[in-house]
């Protein structure tokens, strides 16, 4: 598996491992400035000479389910709501039989209608470069998960996006030209043909020589944080919004997303015996991995009030090769998979042929929940919907 970045790894839609941190930030607003053909839609420009803000922002404690109000780690499940309707009404979720699909409305809903960016903005990219963005009329946002493009569209700037990566799968972006024809390898020629005025990216896609080639061509290229979990959602939104000169819309999006996630977290059923769930990442016979701490899947599993079995049995890496011994020891009640990953091994029948699966409670009851690849681990503005859909598929299929 190819990896462009460094640091903690996460495996998502194409089976790549990621890491490293990246950041961006807006400069303060200042006096009016001139415009050119590429910046005609800009409002009052900011002062590009202002001190750039270091926006390699820290996660927001408590936004997800990783820490409590005092910064202490939570147990391996979300705090239960006062209303235990999910478990009371539907009985023991361990008695549910058969597979189910977590279905999410993939439409992106913007918080504003084509807001006017306040540019130029000085940005500190996470590769250590300082970048000035003076034109957001032709945006290219590319990463392994499709998160950056989802944020741009959610901010109301979707009409300015000129291309997409393979993971940007929501309907509004479906007709955009693909610039990662090899899965998640950037095609420099395809990108240059689109004449972007700014490129938003991270270390999850590459090779890095392509991003440098774009800079050599005079295009502002900004690297963002490529780690993905619930607590990083607000800082990622603020970073993208700040870089594009729409910080107010960024705050609106953070507020909306926070509310949706809070509502979704409340769906986690109460009870002293939470479900044990395994996330399996597969791509045919070549990639067969069990998720553990830091995978992103662990956060989603905790968000629906369950135990991530990979973390519980002591895995030390985000993803580890599946072994029958590990899976039998983990004894998951439910298995979660990406839809294409499940399809790549021949569906439920193929899942039962993975090492140890047939000997688990999930395997015996055929309890597998699949979810669209472009949604499950994107950790973007639609995460509240994702948690809600996952909770319903697990507890009320």
C-alpha positions as CSV (number, residue, x, y, z in Angstrom):
1,X,0.0,0.0,0.0
2,X,1.4,3.4,-1.0
3,X,1.7,6.2,1.5
4,X,2.7,9.8,0.9
5,X,2.5,11.2,4.4
6,X,4.3,10.4,7.7
7,X,2.9,9.7,11.1
8,X,-0.2,7.9,12.4
9,X,-1.9,5.9,9.7
10,X,-5.5,5.5,8.5
11,X,-6.7,3.2,5.7
12,X,-9.7,4.4,3.8
13,X,-11.2,4.2,0.3
14,X,-8.1,3.1,-1.7
15,X,-6.2,1.2,0.9
16,X,-3.6,3.9,1.5
17,X,-2.0,4.7,4.8
18,X,-1.7,8.3,5.9
19,X,-0.4,10.7,8.5
20,X,1.3,14.0,9.1
21,X,-0.3,17.3,10.1
22,X,-1.2,20.3,8.0
23,X,-2.8,23.6,8.5
24,X,-4.1,26.8,7.1
25,X,-5.4,30.1,8.5
26,X,-6.9,33.4,7.3
27,X,-5.3,36.7,7.8
28,X,-7.3,39.6,9.3
29,X,-9.6,41.7,7.1
30,X,-8.1,45.0,5.9
31,X,-8.6,47.8,3.4
32,X,-10.1,47.4,-0.1
33,X,-7.8,46.2,-2.8
34,X,-7.9,45.7,-6.6
35,X,-9.4,42.8,-8.4
36,X,-8.5,41.0,-11.6
37,X,-10.3,38.6,-13.9
38,X,-9.8,35.7,-11.4
39,X,-10.9,37.7,-8.3
40,X,-13.9,39.6,-9.5
41,X,-16.2,37.9,-7.0
42,X,-14.1,38.9,-4.0
43,X,-15.4,41.2,-1.3
44,X,-13.3,43.5,0.9
45,X,-9.8,42.0,0.7
46,X,-7.8,41.1,3.7
47,X,-4.3,42.4,4.4
48,X,-1.8,39.8,2.9
49,X,1.0,41.4,5.0
50,X,-0.8,40.6,8.3
51,X,0.8,37.9,10.5
52,X,-0.4,34.5,9.3
53,X,-2.2,32.4,11.8
54,X,-0.8,29.0,12.5
55,X,-3.8,26.9,12.0
56,X,-2.4,23.4,12.4
57,X,-5.2,23.5,14.8
58,X,-5.5,21.1,17.7
59,X,-8.6,18.8,17.9
60,X,-11.6,20.3,19.7
61,X,-12.0,18.2,22.9
62,X,-15.5,17.0,23.4
63,X,-16.6,17.6,19.8
64,X,-16.6,13.9,19.3
65,X,-16.6,11.2,22.0
66,X,-12.9,10.8,22.8
67,X,-12.7,12.9,26.0
68,X,-15.0,14.4,28.6
69,X,-15.3,18.0,29.7
70,X,-12.2,17.7,31.8
71,X,-10.1,16.3,29.0
72,X,-10.2,12.8,30.5
73,X,-10.6,9.8,28.1
74,X,-14.1,8.4,27.9
75,X,-14.8,4.7,28.0
76,X,-15.1,2.8,24.8
77,X,-18.7,3.9,24.3
78,X,-20.6,7.2,24.2
79,X,-22.5,8.4,27.3
80,X,-26.1,7.0,27.0
81,X,-29.1,9.3,26.6
82,X,-31.9,9.5,29.1
83,X,-34.3,7.9,26.6
84,X,-33.5,4.3,26.0
85,X,-36.1,3.9,23.3
86,X,-33.8,2.2,20.8
87,X,-32.9,-0.8,23.0
88,X,-36.2,-1.0,24.9
89,X,-38.4,-0.9,21.7
90,X,-36.3,-3.3,19.7
91,X,-35.0,-5.8,22.3
92,X,-31.5,-7.2,22.4
93,X,-29.6,-6.1,19.2
94,X,-27.6,-9.3,19.5
95,X,-30.6,-11.2,18.4
96,X,-30.9,-9.4,15.1
97,X,-30.1,-11.7,12.1
98,X,-28.7,-10.9,8.7
99,X,-26.9,-8.1,6.9
100,X,-28.0,-4.5,6.7
101,X,-26.9,-1.3,4.9
102,X,-26.4,2.1,6.5
103,X,-27.9,4.5,4.0
104,X,-27.0,8.2,4.1
105,X,-28.4,11.0,2.1
106,X,-25.2,12.0,0.3
107,X,-26.5,15.4,-0.9
108,X,-24.3,18.3,0.5
109,X,-26.3,21.2,1.9
110,X,-24.4,24.5,1.9
111,X,-24.8,27.0,4.7
112,X,-24.7,29.9,2.3
113,X,-25.4,30.7,-1.3
114,X,-22.1,31.5,-3.1
115,X,-20.5,33.7,-0.4
116,X,-18.0,36.3,-1.5
117,X,-14.5,35.5,-0.2
118,X,-12.6,38.2,1.6
119,X,-9.2,37.9,-0.1
120,X,-6.2,37.9,-0.2
121,X,-5.6,35.6,2.7
122,X,-2.2,34.6,4.1
123,X,-2.0,30.9,4.8
124,X,0.6,28.7,6.6
125,X,0.5,25.4,4.9
126,X,1.3,22.3,7.0
127,X,4.3,21.5,4.9
128,X,5.9,24.6,6.3
129,X,5.3,26.9,3.3
130,X,3.5,30.3,3.6
131,X,1.0,30.7,0.8
132,X,-1.1,33.8,-0.3
133,X,-4.6,33.0,-1.7
134,X,-5.8,36.0,-3.8
135,X,-8.3,34.1,-6.0
136,X,-10.9,31.5,-5.1
137,X,-12.7,31.5,-8.4
138,X,-11.4,28.1,-9.5
139,X,-10.9,25.7,-6.5
140,X,-9.5,22.2,-6.6
141,X,-9.9,20.3,-3.3
142,X,-8.4,16.8,-3.3
143,X,-7.7,14.2,-0.6
144,X,-8.1,10.5,0.1
145,X,-11.5,10.8,1.7
146,X,-13.3,13.6,-0.2
147,X,-13.5,15.6,3.0
148,X,-11.9,18.8,1.7
149,X,-14.3,19.0,-1.3
150,X,-17.3,18.3,1.0
151,X,-16.3,21.2,3.2
152,X,-15.9,23.5,0.2
153,X,-19.4,22.6,-1.1
154,X,-20.9,22.9,2.4
155,X,-19.5,26.4,2.7
156,X,-21.4,27.4,-0.4
157,X,-18.4,27.5,-2.8
158,X,-19.3,24.4,-4.8
159,X,-19.8,26.4,-8.0
160,X,-16.2,27.4,-7.9
161,X,-14.8,23.8,-7.7
162,X,-13.3,22.7,-11.1
163,X,-12.4,19.0,-10.4
164,X,-12.6,16.2,-8.0
165,X,-10.8,13.2,-6.5
166,X,-12.1,9.6,-6.6
167,X,-13.6,9.8,-3.1
168,X,-15.7,12.9,-3.8
169,X,-18.9,11.0,-4.5
170,X,-21.8,13.3,-3.6
171,X,-24.3,14.2,-6.3
172,X,-23.3,17.9,-6.8
173,X,-19.7,16.9,-7.7
174,X,-20.5,13.9,-9.8
175,X,-20.0,15.6,-13.2
176,X,-16.7,17.3,-12.3
177,X,-13.5,16.1,-14.1
178,X,-11.6,13.4,-12.2
179,X,-8.0,14.3,-11.4
180,X,-7.1,11.0,-9.7
181,X,-7.6,8.5,-12.5
182,X,-5.4,6.0,-10.8
183,X,-7.4,5.9,-7.6
184,X,-5.6,8.5,-5.5
185,X,-2.6,9.4,-7.6
186,X,-2.8,13.0,-8.7
187,X,-2.5,13.7,-12.4
188,X,-0.5,16.9,-12.9
189,X,-1.5,17.4,-16.5
190,X,-5.2,16.9,-15.8
191,X,-5.0,19.5,-12.9
192,X,-3.1,22.0,-15.0
193,X,-5.7,21.7,-17.8
194,X,-8.3,22.9,-15.2
195,X,-6.4,26.1,-14.5
196,X,-7.1,26.1,-10.8
197,X,-6.5,29.3,-8.9
198,X,-6.0,27.5,-5.6
199,X,-5.4,23.8,-4.7
200,X,-6.5,22.4,-1.3
201,X,-4.8,19.0,-0.5
202,X,-3.0,17.0,2.1
203,X,-0.4,14.2,2.5
204,X,-3.0,11.5,1.8
205,X,-2.7,11.9,-2.0
206,X,0.4,12.4,-4.1
207,X,3.0,11.8,-5.2
208,X,4.4,15.0,-3.6
209,X,6.3,15.8,-6.8
210,X,2.9,16.6,-8.4
211,X,1.9,19.1,-5.7
212,X,5.4,20.7,-6.1
213,X,4.9,20.8,-9.9
214,X,1.7,22.8,-9.3
215,X,3.5,25.2,-7.1
216,X,6.2,25.6,-9.7
217,X,3.5,26.5,-12.1
218,X,2.5,29.4,-9.8
219,X,-0.6,27.8,-8.3
220,X,-1.1,28.3,-4.5
221,X,-1.1,24.8,-3.0
222,X,-2.2,24.4,0.7
223,X,-1.7,21.3,2.8
224,X,-4.3,20.5,5.5
225,X,-4.4,18.0,8.3
226,X,-4.8,14.6,6.9
227,X,-5.8,12.9,10.2
228,X,-9.5,12.1,10.5
229,X,-11.6,11.8,13.6
230,X,-14.6,13.5,15.2
231,X,-12.7,16.0,17.3
232,X,-10.8,17.3,14.2
233,X,-13.9,18.2,12.3
234,X,-14.3,21.8,13.5
235,X,-10.6,22.7,13.1
236,X,-10.7,21.2,9.5
237,X,-13.8,23.3,8.6
238,X,-12.3,26.5,10.1
239,X,-9.0,25.9,8.3
240,X,-10.6,25.5,4.9
241,X,-13.0,28.3,5.4
242,X,-10.2,30.6,6.6
243,X,-8.0,29.7,3.6
244,X,-10.8,30.6,1.2
245,X,-11.7,33.9,2.9
246,X,-15.1,32.8,4.3
247,X,-14.5,32.4,8.0
248,X,-18.1,33.4,9.0
249,X,-19.5,30.7,6.9
250,X,-17.0,28.3,8.5
251,X,-18.4,29.1,12.0
252,X,-21.9,28.6,10.7
253,X,-20.9,25.2,9.3
254,X,-19.1,24.2,12.6
255,X,-22.3,25.1,14.6
256,X,-24.6,23.1,12.3
257,X,-22.3,20.1,12.2
258,X,-21.8,20.1,15.9
259,X,-25.6,20.1,16.5
260,X,-26.1,17.3,14.1
261,X,-23.4,15.2,15.7
262,X,-24.8,15.8,19.2
263,X,-28.2,14.7,18.0
264,X,-26.7,11.6,16.5
265,X,-24.7,10.7,19.5
266,X,-27.9,10.7,21.6
267,X,-29.0,7.6,19.6
268,X,-26.5,5.4,21.4
269,X,-28.6,3.0,23.5
270,X,-28.1,2.8,27.3
271,X,-27.2,-0.4,29.0
272,X,-24.3,-2.0,30.8
273,X,-23.4,-4.4,28.0
274,X,-22.6,-2.5,24.8
275,X,-22.3,-4.3,21.5
276,X,-18.8,-5.4,20.4
277,X,-18.1,-4.2,16.8
278,X,-15.3,-4.9,14.4
279,X,-14.5,-2.8,11.4
280,X,-12.9,-4.8,8.6
281,X,-11.2,-3.1,5.7
282,X,-10.9,-5.3,2.6
283,X,-10.0,-5.0,-1.0
284,X,-10.3,-8.4,-2.6
285,X,-7.8,-11.0,-1.4
286,X,-4.9,-8.6,-1.2
287,X,-6.0,-6.3,1.6
288,X,-7.8,-7.8,4.6
289,X,-7.4,-5.6,7.8
290,X,-8.9,-5.3,11.2
291,X,-9.2,-1.8,12.5
292,X,-7.8,-0.7,15.9
293,X,-7.0,2.5,17.7
294,X,-6.6,5.6,15.6
295,X,-8.3,4.1,12.5
296,X,-11.2,6.5,12.5
297,X,-13.5,3.5,12.6
298,X,-12.9,3.3,16.4
299,X,-14.4,6.8,16.8
300,X,-17.5,5.9,14.8
301,X,-18.0,2.7,16.8
302,X,-17.8,4.6,20.1
303,X,-20.1,7.2,18.7
304,X,-22.9,4.7,18.4
305,X,-22.3,3.4,22.0
306,X,-20.4,0.3,21.1
307,X,-16.9,-1.2,21.8
308,X,-14.3,-1.2,19.1
309,X,-13.0,-4.8,19.4
310,X,-9.6,-4.0,17.8
311,X,-8.9,-1.5,20.5
312,X,-10.3,-3.7,23.2
313,X,-8.0,-6.7,22.4
314,X,-5.0,-4.5,22.5
315,X,-4.1,-3.8,18.8
316,X,-1.4,-1.1,18.7
317,X,-1.9,0.0,15.1
318,X,-4.8,1.6,13.2
319,X,-5.0,-1.4,10.9
320,X,-3.6,-5.0,11.4
321,X,-3.8,-8.0,9.1
322,X,-6.8,-10.1,9.9
323,X,-6.0,-13.4,11.7
324,X,-8.4,-16.0,12.9
325,X,-6.9,-15.9,16.4
326,X,-7.4,-12.2,16.8
327,X,-10.9,-12.1,15.4
328,X,-12.1,-15.1,17.4
329,X,-10.6,-13.5,20.5
330,X,-12.4,-10.2,19.6
331,X,-15.7,-11.9,19.4
332,X,-17.6,-9.1,17.6
333,X,-21.4,-9.1,17.7
334,X,-21.4,-6.9,14.5
335,X,-19.0,-6.4,11.7
336,X,-18.9,-3.0,9.8
337,X,-17.5,-2.8,6.3
338,X,-17.3,-0.4,3.4
339,X,-19.8,-1.3,0.7
340,X,-17.2,-1.7,-2.1
341,X,-14.9,-3.6,0.3
342,X,-17.7,-6.1,1.0
343,X,-18.4,-6.4,-2.7
344,X,-14.7,-6.9,-3.5
345,X,-14.7,-10.2,-1.5
346,X,-18.0,-11.5,-2.8
347,X,-20.5,-10.1,-0.3
348,X,-21.5,-11.9,2.9
349,X,-20.4,-15.3,1.6
350,X,-16.9,-13.9,1.0
351,X,-16.9,-12.3,4.4
352,X,-17.5,-15.7,6.0
353,X,-14.3,-17.0,4.3
354,X,-12.1,-14.4,6.0
355,X,-10.0,-15.8,8.8
356,X,-12.0,-16.4,11.9
357,X,-15.2,-14.6,10.8
358,X,-17.4,-17.6,10.7
359,X,-16.5,-18.5,14.3
360,X,-17.6,-15.1,15.7
361,X,-21.1,-14.2,16.9
362,X,-21.3,-11.7,14.0
363,X,-20.4,-14.5,11.5
364,X,-22.9,-16.9,13.0
365,X,-25.7,-14.4,12.7
366,X,-24.5,-12.9,9.4
367,X,-24.5,-9.5,11.2
368,X,-22.6,-7.3,8.8
369,X,-23.4,-3.6,8.2
370,X,-22.0,-2.0,5.1
371,X,-21.8,1.7,4.3
372,X,-20.7,3.8,1.3
373,X,-17.0,4.1,1.0
374,X,-17.1,7.9,0.4
375,X,-19.1,8.5,3.6
376,X,-18.1,6.2,6.4
377,X,-14.7,7.6,7.4
378,X,-14.7,11.1,5.8
379,X,-15.3,12.9,9.1
380,X,-16.7,16.0,7.4
381,X,-19.9,18.1,7.7
382,X,-22.1,15.1,7.1
383,X,-20.7,13.1,10.0
384,X,-23.9,13.6,12.0
385,X,-25.9,11.9,9.3
386,X,-23.3,9.2,9.1
387,X,-23.5,8.4,12.8
388,X,-27.3,8.4,12.7
389,X,-27.5,6.1,9.7
390,X,-24.9,3.7,11.3
391,X,-26.8,3.6,14.6
392,X,-30.1,2.8,12.9
393,X,-28.4,0.0,10.7
394,X,-26.9,-1.5,13.8
395,X,-29.8,-1.3,16.3
396,X,-32.9,-0.9,14.1
397,X,-32.2,-2.5,10.7
